[in-house]
Amino acid sequence: MGSQYELLCDYRTNRIEGIGVASERDSVLHSWCVQSAWRAPTVVGGSGAYLELEDGRRILDMSSLAECSNLGHQHPAVVAAIREQAQQLCFVTSAWGARSRAALAEALLEKSGFDGGRVFFTLAGADANENAVKFARQTSGKPRGRIVTRDRSYHGASYACMALSGDTRTRTQVDPEAFGVLHVPPPDSYRCPFGSEDARDCGERAAAAVAQTIDHHGASSVAAVLMEANAGSNGIVAPDNYWPGLREATRARGVWLIADEVMSGFGRCGEWFAWQRHGEAGRPDLMTLAKGLTGAHLPLGAVVLSAEVAARLQHEMLYTGLTYCGHPLSCAAGLAALRAYEDENLIARSRALGARLLAELQALQSRHAVIGDVRGGHGLFAVVELVADRATREPLAPWPQTPPALNALVDAAMAEGVSFACRGNLILLAPPLVIDEHALADALALLDRLLARFFPAAC
């Protein structure tokens, strides 16, 4: 799912003035950042949920570095698999076979239950989403078919993915209509765009808006609906009835449903893939993966196609490709990552710890009036939304601006050895699935103290 966290600027997960600034400040063009504002400590290592800095400090990573280091840092089994694969075979193009590529594809089809399907490997989430759209258009027989996505979403930072995204940061750079993209309102039950104060009703209306958009333009002109299945940097967690309603609406109209699982996959939301929480009622036709696919140890993305979609490509030329698709070294890392999730029972662990995380955050909400809403908790992903007035839900700052007091809170946490991620008025909590329970409790206790310190009038 391209970077979704402005890690060193607006997200401020690693910002600390004047400490450990490496020489790369003057030589590297850093993403999602005003270059003159980049001041980040240099990371020299990591272990479990901790990053090790050049100045000797250990920092607890409460964001999994943009929700991708699900296995923590330097997972020994993944590192060993990379080393072993590097000694055997680093690279062949996808015109040749590679054992690690075949094994990873089979494992992904098995975990997703896409029997008879296929996997197309990419380098990251953005190119996975672009290729998923290509496949949807080709297999639907609609080479210029429209793609329905939602406002306040993120699917990548290439031009096509900026068009797919409903992102205020890049809205002026691209014309979605020129890319055949239609945007619908998001399933935001806290600030429902349909004026509903009931979460289930908001979910129904948001799914109905997708159906109405398809009907308005004609199902014959719409190739697919592309949506984030759960976790995302937008901070929206859809009501439980939204995804099944989306699946029903698209299936009834003969339109493919693509689940963007770049952030929500691999245990982040308590399942291998977030849509699985809804069972067969939530099964998409395609899904896109990256980030947790290798636990971020090496770059890798993927598009997983159902048997029905894959069958339509079986005897047609596939006019797409990447030099490094299915890179054997990355695929070996992916296969080792899948084994680690399974061997260490991390999917179930995320589900259990996620429920505990949500309960602790709700307790914080009862003590701090600045917390307007807490959501998520299906796995180790939760959102804390801060407000100026809980009764009116007035935001502290207009989206996507971050209020100065929240920036100061993040800096203070960093000084105490904990890295929190924030965007706008949101604190996004997504620690590695391997985080120690005591470390998680300590981080939440620190958040409690800092909320009281930086938002005293709202306590």
Phi, psi and chi 1 to 4 in degrees:
 res  aa     phi    psi   chi1   chi2   chi3   chi4
   1 MET       -      -  136.0 -138.2 -171.1      -
   2 GLY       -  156.8      -      -      -      -
   3 SER   -72.5  138.1  172.5      -      -      -
   4 GLN  -109.7  -13.0  -66.5 -154.1    2.4      -
   5 TYR  -110.3  127.6  -77.7  177.2      -      -
   6 GLU   -79.7   77.5  -67.0  150.3  -15.7      -
   7 LEU   -59.1  -30.5  -74.4  171.2      -      -
   8 LEU  -115.2    1.7  -56.4  172.8      -      -
   9 CYS  -126.4  -99.4  -67.0      -      -      -
  10 ASP   -60.7  -35.4  -69.1  -14.4      -      -
  11 TYR   -76.7  -30.2  -82.7   63.8      -      -
  12 ARG    54.3   32.7  -57.7  171.2   69.2   88.9
  13 THR   -73.1  -20.2   56.2      -      -      -
  14 ASN  -131.5   17.0  -75.7  -33.5      -      -
  15 ARG   -80.8  128.5  178.6 -173.0  177.0  -81.2
  16 ILE  -154.0  118.7 -175.6  163.7      -      -
  17 GLU   -62.4  129.4  -63.9  -73.0  -12.7      -
  18 GLY    72.6    7.7      -      -      -      -
  19 ILE  -116.5  127.6  -64.8  179.0      -      -
  20 GLY    62.9   27.3      -      -      -      -
  21 VAL   -73.4  118.5  178.6      -      -      -
  22 ALA   -81.9  166.5      -      -      -      -
  23 SER   -65.4  -17.9   59.9      -      -      -
  24 GLU   -63.1  -14.4   69.3  174.5   89.2      -
  25 ARG   -56.0  -30.2 -178.1 -175.5  178.2 -168.9
  26 ASP   -99.8   -1.2  -59.2  -41.9      -      -
  27 SER  -128.0  -20.2   58.2      -      -      -
  28 VAL  -107.5  137.3  175.9      -      -      -
  29 LEU   -90.1  110.6 -166.1   64.8      -      -
  30 HIS   -91.2  139.7  -64.6   92.4      -      -
  31 SER   -75.3  152.3   62.5      -      -      -
  32 TRP    49.8   48.3  -65.1  109.2      -      -
  33 CYS  -154.5  141.6 -170.9      -      -      -
  34 VAL   -76.5  117.8  175.2      -      -      -
  35 GLN   -58.3  -38.5  -57.9  -52.8  -57.5      -
  36 SER   -68.5  -16.3   60.5      -      -      -
  37 ALA   -94.6   -4.3      -      -      -      -
  38 TRP   -73.5  114.9 -169.2   89.3      -      -
  39 ARG  -143.4   90.2  -72.8  175.8  174.7   81.5
  40 ALA  -122.9  143.2      -      -      -      -
  41 PRO   -68.4  154.3   24.6  -32.5      -      -
  42 THR   -88.4  127.7  -63.7      -      -      -
  43 VAL   -90.1  128.5  177.8      -      -      -
  44 VAL  -113.9   -7.6  -64.4      -      -      -
  45 GLY  -177.0 -174.8      -      -      -      -
  46 GLY  -171.5  160.7      -      -      -      -
  47 SER  -157.9  124.9  176.7      -      -      -
  48 GLY    59.5 -129.3      -      -      -      -
  49 ALA   -87.9    7.5      -      -      -      -
  50 TYR  -110.8  144.4  -71.5   88.3      -      -
  51 LEU  -102.9  144.3  -66.6  166.3      -      -
  52 GLU  -110.8  125.5  -61.8  168.3    2.9      -
  53 LEU   -98.4  160.5  -55.8 -172.3      -      -
  54 GLU   -59.8  -30.5 -171.6  176.1   46.1      -
  55 ASP   -85.7    6.6   60.7   14.1      -      -
  56 GLY    96.4   -8.9      -      -      -      -
  57 ARG   -76.3  153.4  -71.2  180.0  -61.7  153.2
  58 ARG  -110.6  131.3  -65.6  176.9   76.8 -128.2
  59 ILE  -118.2  125.5  -57.0  -64.0      -      -
  60 LEU   -75.2  122.2 -179.0   63.7      -      -
  61 ASP   -90.2  103.7  176.7   10.3      -      -
  62 MET   -96.1   12.7  -74.1  -64.9  -69.4      -
  63 SER  -127.1   -0.4   70.8      -      -      -
  64 SER    53.5   35.1  -62.8      -      -      -
  65 LEU    45.1   70.5  -67.4 -178.7      -      -
  66 ALA    69.8   37.9      -      -      -      -
  67 GLU    55.8   41.9  -68.5  179.0   40.5      -
  68 CYS  -125.6  -27.0   55.4      -      -      -
  69 SER   -86.5   59.3  -63.9      -      -      -
  70 ASN   -60.6  -30.8  -67.4    8.3      -      -
  71 LEU   -91.2    8.6  -69.6  169.0      -      -
  72 GLY    80.3 -166.2      -      -      -      -
  73 HIS  -107.3  133.1  -55.0  -73.0      -      -
  74 GLN    59.4   48.2  -59.2  -61.2  110.8      -
  75 HIS   -59.5  123.0 -168.9  -74.0      -      -
  76 PRO   -59.9  -36.6   13.5  -25.7      -      -
  77 ALA   -69.0  -36.8      -      -      -      -
  78 VAL   -72.1  -43.1 -178.7      -      -      -
  79 VAL   -59.8  -41.0  172.0      -      -      -
  80 ALA   -65.1  -39.7      -      -      -      -
  81 ALA   -66.3  -37.8      -      -      -      -
  82 ILE   -63.7  -44.9  -66.0  170.2      -      -
  83 ARG   -61.3  -44.8 -176.2 -177.6  -64.3  113.1
  84 GLU   -65.0  -43.7 -179.2 -179.7   -7.1      -
  85 GLN   -65.3  -38.5 -178.9   65.7   43.3      -
  86 ALA   -62.5  -32.4      -      -      -      -
  87 GLN   -75.3  -22.2  -69.4  171.7  -20.1      -
  88 GLN   -95.7  -53.8  -65.3  175.6   -1.1      -
  89 LEU  -161.8  117.7  174.1   69.8      -      -
  90 CYS   -83.7  -42.1  -77.2      -      -      -
  91 PHE  -155.5  135.5  173.8   66.8      -      -
  92 VAL  -141.8  152.7  -70.5      -      -      -
  93 THR   -71.4  170.8   68.3      -      -      -
  94 SER   -74.5   -2.4   62.7      -      -      -
  95 ALA   -70.9  -15.8      -      -      -      -
  96 TRP  -115.8  157.3  -59.8   78.3      -      -
  97 GLY   -83.6  155.8      -      -      -      -
  98 ALA  -144.3  133.2      -      -      -      -
  99 ARG   -60.6  -42.5  -70.7  176.5  178.4  173.2
 100 SER   -65.3  -34.7   60.5      -      -      -
 101 ARG   -65.9  -46.8 -174.1 -169.8  -56.2  138.2
 102 ALA   -62.7  -44.1      -      -      -      -
 103 ALA   -65.4  -39.9      -      -      -      -
 104 LEU   -68.2  -41.0 -179.7   55.8      -      -
 105 ALA   -60.3  -44.7      -      -      -      -
 106 GLU   -62.7  -40.1  -69.7  171.3    4.3      -
 107 ALA   -66.2  -39.7      -      -      -      -
 108 LEU   -67.0  -40.0  -71.3  172.0      -      -
 109 LEU   -64.7  -36.9  -67.3  171.3      -      -
 110 GLU   -69.3  -45.5 -172.7  -87.8  -35.2      -
 111 LYS   -65.9  -32.0  -64.3  -59.7 -179.3 -169.4
 112 SER   -89.9  -13.4   61.7      -      -      -
 113 GLY    72.0   21.7      -      -      -      -
 114 PHE   -89.1   60.8  -84.0   32.0      -      -
 115 ASP   -58.1  132.8  -62.1  -26.5      -      -
 116 GLY    80.3    2.2      -      -      -      -
 117 GLY   -85.4 -168.3      -      -      -      -
 118 ARG  -138.7  160.7  -65.5  -89.6 -175.6  140.2
 119 VAL  -125.1  130.0  179.9      -      -      -
 120 PHE  -111.0  121.0  179.3   82.8      -      -
 121 PHE   -91.8  141.4  -71.8  108.4      -      -
 122 THR  -127.8 -166.4   67.1      -      -      -
 123 LEU  -100.6  -23.6  -55.3 -176.1      -      -
 124 ALA  -162.5 -173.9      -      -      -      -
 125 GLY   -72.6  -36.5      -      -      -      -
 126 ALA   -62.6  -49.5      -      -      -      -
 127 ASP   -72.4  -22.8   51.5   -9.5      -      -
 128 ALA   -64.9  -44.5      -      -      -      -
 129 ASN   -66.2  -41.4  -75.8  -35.1      -      -
 130 GLU   -61.5  -43.7  -75.8 -155.6   32.5      -
 131 ASN   -71.8  -31.8  -80.1  -73.4      -      -
 132 ALA   -61.4  -39.9      -      -      -      -
 133 VAL   -65.4  -41.3  167.0      -      -      -
 134 LYS   -58.1  -46.4  -71.9 -176.7 -178.8 -178.7
 135 PHE   -65.1  -40.5  -57.7  150.3      -      -
 136 ALA   -62.2  -42.2      -      -      -      -
 137 ARG   -69.2  -42.2  -76.4  173.6  167.8  158.5
 138 GLN   -67.0  -45.2 -177.3  171.7  -10.2      -
 139 THR   -77.5  -19.8   57.1      -      -      -
 140 SER   -86.4   -7.5   66.1      -      -      -
 141 GLY    72.7   22.4      -      -      -      -
 142 LYS  -124.7   78.0  -53.8  166.4 -171.5  173.9
 143 PRO   -59.6  -21.4   18.7  -30.7      -      -
 144 ARG  -121.3   25.8  -64.8 -176.5  179.9  -89.0
 145 GLY   -61.3  146.5      -      -      -      -
 146 ARG   -71.9  153.4  -66.5 -178.0  170.8   91.7
 147 ILE  -120.8  126.5  -52.6  -62.8      -      -
 148 VAL   -96.4  124.0  179.1      -      -      -
 149 THR  -130.5 -174.2   63.8      -      -      -
 150 ARG  -122.7  157.4   75.5 -175.2 -161.3 -153.2
 151 ASP   -64.7  157.2  -71.4  -31.0      -      -
 152 ARG    51.2   58.5 -162.2  159.9  152.5 -180.0
 153 SER  -136.5  168.5   64.8      -      -      -
 154 TYR  -145.3  126.3 -177.4   88.8      -      -
 155 HIS  -128.0    5.0  -59.6  -71.8      -      -
 156 GLY   137.3  174.2      -      -      -      -
 157 ALA  -117.6    7.3      -      -      -      -
 158 SER   -71.0  169.5   64.1      -      -      -
 159 TYR   -61.7  -43.8  -86.3  104.0      -      -
 160 ALA   -63.7  -40.3      -      -      -      -
 161 CYS   -74.0  -29.6  -73.8      -      -      -
 162 MET   -64.6  -36.5  -75.2 -166.1  -64.5      -
 163 ALA   -66.4  -39.4      -      -      -      -
 164 LEU   -67.1  -33.3  -67.2  167.5      -      -
 165 SER   -78.3  145.2  -58.4      -      -      -
 166 GLY  -100.7   70.0      -      -      -      -
 167 ASP  -118.5  119.9 -167.0  -33.9      -      -
 168 THR   -62.9  -25.6   54.5      -      -      -
 169 ARG   -68.2  -30.1  -62.0  168.1  -61.6  178.3
 170 THR  -118.2    8.7   57.2      -      -      -
 171 ARG   -59.1  -35.1 -174.0  169.7  -68.3  161.9
 172 THR   -79.6   -8.2   59.8      -      -      -
 173 GLN   -91.0  -12.9  -62.4 -176.3   47.3      -
 174 VAL  -151.1  150.0   65.1      -      -      -
 175 ASP  -103.7  106.1  176.2   12.6      -      -
 176 PRO   -55.9  -38.0  -26.4   35.9      -      -
 177 GLU   -61.7  -32.9  -69.9 -173.7   10.4      -
 178 ALA   -66.2  -23.1      -      -      -      -
 179 PHE  -100.3    8.4  -73.4   84.2      -      -
 180 GLY    71.7   31.5      -      -      -      -
 181 VAL  -107.4  134.8  175.6      -      -      -
 182 LEU  -116.6  130.7  -54.8  169.5      -      -
 183 HIS  -103.2  141.9  -74.3  136.3      -      -
 184 VAL  -121.6  161.0  -65.3      -      -      -
 185 PRO   -64.4  151.6  -22.2   34.3      -      -
 186 PRO   -82.2  159.4   31.5  -36.2      -      -
 187 PRO   -84.6   62.9   32.3  -34.8      -      -
 188 ASP   -96.0   94.4 -178.0   -1.3      -      -
 189 SER   -72.1  -20.3   60.0      -      -      -
 190 TYR   -76.7  -37.5 -174.0   61.8      -      -
 191 ARG  -126.8   65.9  -59.2 -179.8 -176.2  -79.7
 192 CYS   -61.1  122.0 -175.5      -      -      -
 193 PRO   -67.8  -10.4   24.1  -32.9      -      -
 194 PHE   -99.9    4.4  -52.4   97.5      -      -
 195 GLY    80.0   10.4      -      -      -      -
 196 SER   -88.4  144.3  176.5      -      -      -
 197 GLU  -104.0    5.5  -64.5 -174.6    0.4      -
 198 ASP  -108.9  125.4  177.5   78.2      -      -
 199 ALA   -61.0  -44.8      -      -      -      -
 200 ARG   -65.1  -40.8 -175.3  168.5 -175.9   83.6
 201 ASP   -63.8  -40.1 -179.6   59.9      -      -
 202 CYS   -63.2  -41.0 -171.6      -      -      -
 203 GLY   -61.5  -42.5      -      -      -      -
 204 GLU   -63.5  -43.2  -71.5  179.2    0.7      -
 205 ARG   -67.8  -37.3  -65.7 -169.9 -175.5 -158.9
 206 ALA   -66.6  -41.2      -      -      -      -
 207 ALA   -66.4  -38.5      -      -      -      -
 208 ALA   -65.1  -33.1      -      -      -      -
 209 ALA   -64.1  -34.6      -      -      -      -
 210 VAL   -65.7  -47.1  175.3      -      -      -
 211 ALA   -59.6  -42.5      -      -      -      -
 212 GLN   -66.4  -35.8  -68.6  161.9    7.6      -
 213 THR   -66.1  -43.3  -61.8      -      -      -
 214 ILE   -61.7  -45.5  -63.7  171.9      -      -
 215 ASP   -64.2  -38.4  -67.9  -17.1      -      -
 216 HIS   -63.8  -41.8  174.6   75.5      -      -
 217 HIS   -89.8  -14.3  -69.0  -85.9      -      -
 218 GLY    93.5  124.3      -      -      -      -
 219 ALA   -59.0  -26.7      -      -      -      -
 220 SER   -68.3  -14.1   61.8      -      -      -
 221 SER  -107.8   -0.5   72.4      -      -      -
 222 VAL  -111.0  122.0  177.7      -      -      -
 223 ALA   -87.1  -37.0      -      -      -      -
 224 ALA  -162.9  160.0      -      -      -      -
 225 VAL  -112.5  126.9  171.2      -      -      -
 226 LEU  -116.8  118.2  168.7   63.1      -      -
 227 MET  -139.2  147.9  -62.0  -77.7  176.6      -
 228 GLU   -70.6  133.1  -68.5  164.5  -61.7      -
 229 ALA   -77.3  -26.3      -      -      -      -
 230 ASN  -163.8  -96.2 -168.0  -47.6      -      -
 231 ALA   -63.2  143.8      -      -      -      -
 232 GLY  -168.8  163.6      -      -      -      -
 233 SER   -72.3   -8.6   59.9      -      -      -
 234 ASN   -73.4  -17.4   54.2   74.5      -      -
 235 GLY    78.9    9.9      -      -      -      -
 236 ILE   -95.9  129.7  -66.2  173.7      -      -
 237 VAL  -116.1  112.6  177.6      -      -      -
 238 ALA   -68.3  151.1      -      -      -      -
 239 PRO   -58.0  154.0  -23.5   33.6      -      -
 240 ASP   -58.6  -28.7  -72.9  -16.0      -      -
 241 ASN   -86.4   -4.4   62.1  -30.1      -      -
 242 TYR   -69.0  -51.4  174.4   71.8      -      -
 243 TRP   -64.7  -45.7 -169.4  -95.9      -      -
 244 PRO   -59.9  -36.5  -24.8   35.2      -      -
 245 GLY   -65.3  -37.4      -      -      -      -
 246 LEU   -63.9  -44.3 -163.7   62.2      -      -
 247 ARG   -62.6  -43.0  173.4   68.6  -77.3 -171.9
 248 GLU   -63.5  -42.7 -177.4  179.3  -10.9      -
 249 ALA   -65.5  -42.0      -      -      -      -
 250 THR   -73.0  -40.8   52.1      -      -      -
 251 ARG   -63.4  -41.4 -177.7  176.3  -72.4  121.3
 252 ALA   -63.3  -23.2      -      -      -      -
 253 ARG  -106.4    3.7  -70.4  160.7  176.9   77.8
 254 GLY    67.9   34.6      -      -      -      -
 255 VAL  -114.2  132.9  170.7      -      -      -
 256 TRP   -65.5  145.1  -61.8  133.7      -      -
 257 LEU  -111.9  122.8  175.4   59.8      -      -
 258 ILE  -107.9  122.7  -54.2  170.2      -      -
 259 ALA   -95.2  117.1      -      -      -      -
 260 ASP   -82.6  101.8 -178.2  -22.9      -      -
 261 GLU  -106.2   21.8  -67.6  -90.7    5.6      -
 262 VAL   -58.9  -43.0  171.0      -      -      -
 263 MET   -94.6  -33.8  -82.2 -164.1  170.4      -
 264 SER   -86.4   -9.9   56.5      -      -      -
 265 GLY   -80.5  170.8      -      -      -      -
 266 PHE    60.5   52.2  -57.6  102.0      -      -
 267 GLY    86.1  -11.2      -      -      -      -
 268 ARG   -56.2  -37.0  177.8   55.3   58.1 -163.6
 269 CYS  -112.8   26.3  -64.6      -      -      -
 270 GLY    85.4    4.9      -      -      -      -
 271 GLU  -138.8  166.7  -52.4  -71.3  -16.5      -
 272 TRP   -56.1  -44.5  -80.6  100.8      -      -
 273 PHE  -135.5  139.6  -49.5  105.7      -      -
 274 ALA   -59.3  -34.5      -      -      -      -
 275 TRP   -64.3  -21.6   64.0  -97.4      -      -
 276 GLN   -65.6  -18.2  -69.6  175.5  -34.2      -
 277 ARG   -61.5  -21.7 -163.7  164.8   61.5   85.5
 278 HIS   -99.1    3.5  -52.4  -72.4      -      -
 279 GLY    64.7 -153.4      -      -      -      -
 280 GLU   -63.4  -22.8  -72.9  -58.1  -50.8      -
 281 ALA   -67.2  -14.0      -      -      -      -
 282 GLY  -113.4    4.1      -      -      -      -
 283 ARG   -65.3  122.2  179.7  178.3  -66.5  -79.9
 284 PRO   -81.8  174.9   32.9  -35.5      -      -
 285 ASP   -88.6  -30.5  -59.2  -65.3      -      -
 286 LEU  -141.4  155.8  -53.3   93.7      -      -
 287 MET  -143.3  151.0   66.4  174.8  177.5      -
 288 THR  -112.7  143.9   56.9      -      -      -
 289 LEU  -134.9  157.7  -50.7  170.7      -      -
 290 ALA  -174.4 -147.2      -      -      -      -
 291 LYS    42.2  -94.5  -66.3 -176.2 -178.6  -76.8
 292 GLY   -65.4   -9.9      -      -      -      -
 293 LEU   -55.9  -38.9  176.0   54.6      -      -
 294 THR  -115.4    8.3   67.9      -      -      -
 295 GLY    62.7   21.9      -      -      -      -
 296 ALA    70.3   13.0      -      -      -      -
 297 HIS   -69.9  -32.2  -72.4   79.3      -      -
 298 LEU  -144.4  154.4  -76.7  175.8      -      -
 299 PRO   -68.6  131.7  -16.2   29.4      -      -
 300 LEU  -167.2  136.4 -173.4   66.1      -      -
 301 GLY  -131.5  172.4      -      -      -      -
 302 ALA  -159.5  151.7      -      -      -      -
 303 VAL  -115.5  123.9 -175.1      -      -      -
 304 VAL  -103.8  124.4 -177.2      -      -      -
 305 LEU  -109.4  138.7  -64.8   74.0      -      -
 306 SER   -67.2  166.0   68.8      -      -      -
 307 ALA   -58.8  -39.6      -      -      -      -
 308 GLU   -65.3  -43.9 -178.3 -179.7    0.7      -
 309 VAL   -68.2  -45.4  176.9      -      -      -
 310 ALA   -61.3  -36.8      -      -      -      -
 311 ALA   -61.8  -31.5      -      -      -      -
 312 ARG   -74.6  -12.9  -59.6 -168.5 -175.5 -167.2
 313 LEU  -100.6   -7.1  -66.8  171.9      -      -
 314 GLN   -58.4  -36.9 -172.7   68.4   13.5      -
 315 HIS  -118.6   23.2  -58.0  -68.4      -      -
 316 GLU  -119.6  150.6  -66.2 -172.7    6.6      -
 317 MET   -67.4  135.5  175.4   61.9   71.4      -
 318 LEU   -99.6  105.4 -165.1   65.3      -      -
 319 TYR   -91.4   64.2  -70.1  106.4      -      -
 320 THR  -159.4  161.5 -169.0      -      -      -
 321 GLY   170.4  160.4      -      -      -      -
 322 LEU  -136.8  140.2  -58.3  158.1      -      -
 323 THR   -52.6  -40.2  -61.3      -      -      -
 324 TYR  -100.2   16.4  -65.8  131.7      -      -
 325 CYS   -62.7  131.1    9.7      -      -      -
 326 GLY    68.1   36.0      -      -      -      -
 327 HIS   -55.6  123.2 -165.5  -69.9      -      -
 328 PRO   -56.2  -36.6  -26.3   35.1      -      -
 329 LEU   -66.8  -44.6 -157.5   57.3      -      -
 330 SER   -66.3  -38.9  -65.9      -      -      -
 331 CYS   -65.6  -35.7  -72.6      -      -      -
 332 ALA   -62.8  -40.1      -      -      -      -
 333 ALA   -64.3  -40.6      -      -      -      -
 334 GLY   -63.7  -42.1      -      -      -      -
 335 LEU   -64.8  -42.4 -171.4   59.4      -      -
 336 ALA   -65.0  -35.9      -      -      -      -
 337 ALA   -64.1  -45.7      -      -      -      -
 338 LEU   -59.3  -40.9  -96.9   62.6      -      -
 339 ARG   -64.7  -37.6  -71.7  170.7  176.7  160.7
 340 ALA   -66.7  -43.4      -      -      -      -
 341 TYR   -55.8  -42.3  -70.3  123.3      -      -
 342 GLU   -75.3  -49.8 -169.7  163.6   43.9      -
 343 ASP   -63.3  -33.3  -67.6  -14.0      -      -
 344 GLU   -97.5    7.5  -61.8  172.5   30.7      -
 345 ASN    55.9   39.3 -158.0   28.5      -      -
 346 LEU   -76.6  -23.1  -67.3  178.8      -      -
 347 ILE   -67.2  -49.3  -51.3  -58.8      -      -
 348 ALA   -66.0  -36.6      -      -      -      -
 349 ARG   -62.7  -41.6 -172.9  175.0 -165.0  -88.2
 350 SER   -61.8  -41.8  175.4      -      -      -
 351 ARG   -61.8  -44.7 -168.8  159.6   52.8 -116.5
 352 ALA   -68.8  -47.0      -      -      -      -
 353 LEU   -68.9  -29.9  -76.9 -176.4      -      -
 354 GLY   -64.7  -39.9      -      -      -      -
 355 ALA   -64.3  -39.9      -      -      -      -
 356 ARG   -67.2  -41.5 -168.5  179.4  -52.5  175.0
 357 LEU   -58.5  -46.6  170.6   63.3      -      -
 358 LEU   -61.1  -43.4 -176.5   64.1      -      -
 359 ALA   -62.6  -41.9      -      -      -      -
 360 GLU   -65.7  -38.5  -69.3  -66.1  -29.9      -
 361 LEU   -69.4  -35.8  -67.3  174.7      -      -
 362 GLN   -65.2  -34.3  -71.1  170.0  -22.3      -
 363 ALA   -65.0  -40.3      -      -      -      -
 364 LEU   -61.1  -39.7  -71.0 -174.6      -      -
 365 GLN   -60.1  -36.6 -176.1  179.5   17.7      -
 366 SER   -68.9  -20.2   70.2      -      -      -
 367 ARG  -101.0  -18.7  -64.4 -164.3  -67.1  -86.6
 368 HIS  -126.6  110.1  -59.8  -81.0      -      -
 369 ALA   -66.7  -16.0      -      -      -      -
 370 VAL   -69.5  -19.3   72.4      -      -      -
 371 ILE   -83.6  108.7  -61.3  179.1      -      -
 372 GLY   -82.8  -36.8      -      -      -      -
 373 ASP  -151.4  148.4 -168.9   40.0      -      -
 374 VAL  -128.7  131.1  171.9      -      -      -
 375 ARG  -147.0  166.5   47.7 -168.2  179.4  -96.6
 376 GLY   100.9 -140.6      -      -      -      -
 377 GLY    84.2    4.4      -      -      -      -
 378 HIS   -67.6  -28.6  -57.5  127.4      -      -
 379 GLY  -148.2 -157.7      -      -      -      -
 380 LEU   -80.1   64.1  -83.8  171.6      -      -
 381 PHE  -149.4  123.2  172.0   76.0      -      -
 382 ALA  -148.2  154.1      -      -      -      -
 383 VAL  -123.0  131.1  179.4      -      -      -
 384 VAL  -112.4  118.0  175.6      -      -      -
 385 GLU  -103.8  123.4 -179.5  162.4  -10.1      -
 386 LEU   -93.9  143.5  -54.1 -175.5      -      -
 387 VAL  -135.0  157.3  -66.4      -      -      -
 388 ALA   -79.3  -30.3      -      -      -      -
 389 ASP  -145.4  115.8 -173.1  -53.6      -      -
 390 ARG   -66.7  -34.7 -172.5 -176.9  -74.7  177.0
 391 ALA   -66.5  -42.1      -      -      -      -
 392 THR   -95.6  -10.7   63.4      -      -      -
 393 ARG    64.2   24.4  -56.3 -175.7 -178.4 -176.9
 394 GLU   -63.7  126.4  177.5 -171.7   -7.8      -
 395 PRO   -71.7  155.8   26.1  -33.9      -      -
 396 LEU   -67.3  -33.8  -74.1  169.7      -      -
 397 ALA  -147.9  151.9      -      -      -      -
 398 PRO   -63.5  138.8  -16.6   29.3      -      -
 399 TRP   -63.7  135.8  179.3  -96.2      -      -
 400 PRO  -103.1   28.2   37.4  -33.7      -      -
 401 GLN   -67.3  146.4  -63.2  176.1   26.4      -
 402 THR  -102.5  125.7  -58.7      -      -      -
 403 PRO   -64.8  143.0   19.5  -29.2      -      -
 404 PRO   -54.8  -38.0  -26.5   35.3      -      -
 405 ALA   -64.1  -33.3      -      -      -      -
 406 LEU   -72.2  -38.8 -178.7   51.6      -      -
 407 ASN   -59.1  -42.2  -77.3  -26.2      -      -
 408 ALA   -65.7  -37.3      -      -      -      -
 409 LEU   -62.1  -44.7 -178.7  152.9      -      -
 410 VAL   -63.7  -40.4  171.4      -      -      -
 411 ASP   -64.3  -40.4  -75.3  -12.7      -      -
 412 ALA   -66.5  -37.8      -      -      -      -
 413 ALA   -64.5  -41.3      -      -      -      -
 414 MET   -61.0  -40.0 -176.4   69.1  171.6      -
 415 ALA   -63.9  -24.2      -      -      -      -
 416 GLU   -98.5    9.6  -64.9 -160.4   34.9      -
 417 GLY    91.0   19.4      -      -      -      -
 418 VAL  -130.4  131.7  177.3      -      -      -
 419 SER  -104.7  110.2  174.4      -      -      -
 420 PHE  -100.4  149.1  -71.7  116.0      -      -
 421 ALA  -104.7  139.1      -      -      -      -
 422 CYS  -139.0  156.4   66.3      -      -      -
 423 ARG  -150.8  128.6 -177.8 -178.4  178.0 -162.6
 424 GLY    59.1 -129.1      -      -      -      -
 425 ASN   -93.2   13.0  -60.3  -66.4      -      -
 426 LEU  -106.4  139.9  -50.4  177.2      -      -
 427 ILE  -105.0  121.5  -58.6  172.3      -      -
 428 LEU  -106.3  115.6  -56.3  170.1      -      -
 429 LEU  -106.6  116.3  -62.1  160.4      -      -
 430 ALA  -150.7   65.2      -      -      -      -
 431 PRO   -69.6  161.9   26.8  -34.9      -      -
 432 PRO   -55.5  147.5  -26.4   36.1      -      -
 433 LEU   -67.1  -13.4  -48.8 -171.4      -      -
 434 VAL   -94.3    4.4  -61.8      -      -      -
 435 ILE   -57.6  138.1 -171.1  170.7      -      -
 436 ASP   -67.6  140.3  178.5   79.3      -      -
 437 GLU   -61.8  -37.0  -65.7  179.1   37.4      -
 438 HIS   -68.4  -38.0  -63.4  -65.9      -      -
 439 ALA   -64.3  -40.4      -      -      -      -
 440 LEU   -62.7  -45.0  177.9   60.1      -      -
 441 ALA   -62.9  -41.0      -      -      -      -
 442 ASP   -64.5  -39.2  -71.4  -14.4      -      -
 443 ALA   -64.8  -40.0      -      -      -      -
 444 LEU   -70.2  -34.6  -64.8  177.4      -      -
 445 ALA   -64.8  -38.7      -      -      -      -
 446 LEU   -64.4  -43.4  173.8   61.8      -      -
 447 LEU   -59.2  -41.6 -179.4   59.1      -      -
 448 ASP   -56.6  -49.6 -170.4    8.7      -      -
 449 ARG   -64.8  -39.8  -64.4 -164.8  -57.4  -86.1
 450 LEU   -73.1  -32.5  -67.1  177.4      -      -
 451 LEU   -62.3  -41.8  -75.4  167.7      -      -
 452 ALA   -65.0  -34.7      -      -      -      -
 453 ARG   -74.5  -43.7  173.8  179.1  164.9 -172.2
 454 PHE   -95.1  -14.7  -70.4   98.2      -      -
 455 PHE  -130.5   56.2  -60.0   94.7      -      -
 456 PRO   -64.5  -33.3   25.0  -35.9      -      -
 457 ALA   -69.1  -18.7      -      -      -      -
 458 ALA  -100.3    8.1      -      -      -      -
 459 CYS   -81.6      -  -68.4      -      -      -
